[in-house]
């Protein structure tokens, strides 16, 4: 399986997943043209896509979904709540596929398992994506790592893990207090230290590779998120772990798992 985080952060998120000839986007939170440019940068044409899979209705995850769905006649897989919350981007001729939490579905050679997350959206999910040999776990846009989340991603070969904010940067930063409370709540986003703790637990279960994702531009830094996670891993005796940070302004490397 090939995985590339095309964009990650508060201004737009998208993950490209490929198994054989099956090519799918999980979220398309940049403008359609920007998504196409990111795909071309990693050697993929938008016409090669087979589907769009959506986590939730916030604009940094759906901004380009409608345009791409219409341009390439792509089916869009999402929960009923996500569809209701994102109707503004559709024009009535898109191919919407409604999914239900914990009901698996297949797109070509990829098997998707949606699972509920704690986030301030209508019916948000993340996904475990499987092929015959590999498993990708997507764990972003959540305020806490529930037991369900951990159970779903614990057997993944690669985890895309949210490290949205540093607690000190958030609390001492420019955001109003209500927004700080929302971000740091159990239905908001994940702090670096909570993500690091989860990665340490996953490493104990055999995980060897993760991508840190969805970093806040104002409340985090790539070097800080990576440092916190690496220090926690080393403190628990995990010295062989591949860790990278997804960026807002450019695609990640292509991970082969």
Secondary structure, DSSP 8 states (H G I E B T S, - for coil): -EEEEEE-STT--EEEEEETTEEEEE---S-HHHHHHHHHHTT--GGG--EEE-S---HHHHTTHHHHHHHHT-EEEEEHHHHHHTGGG--S-SEEEEE-TT--EEETTEEEEEEE--SSSSS-EEEEEE-SS-EEEEE-S-SS--HHHHHHHTT-SEEEEE--B-HHHHHTSSS-HHHHHHHHSTTS--BHHHHHHHHHHHHHTT--EEEEE---TTT--HHHHHHHHHHHHHHTT----EEEE--SSS----EE-
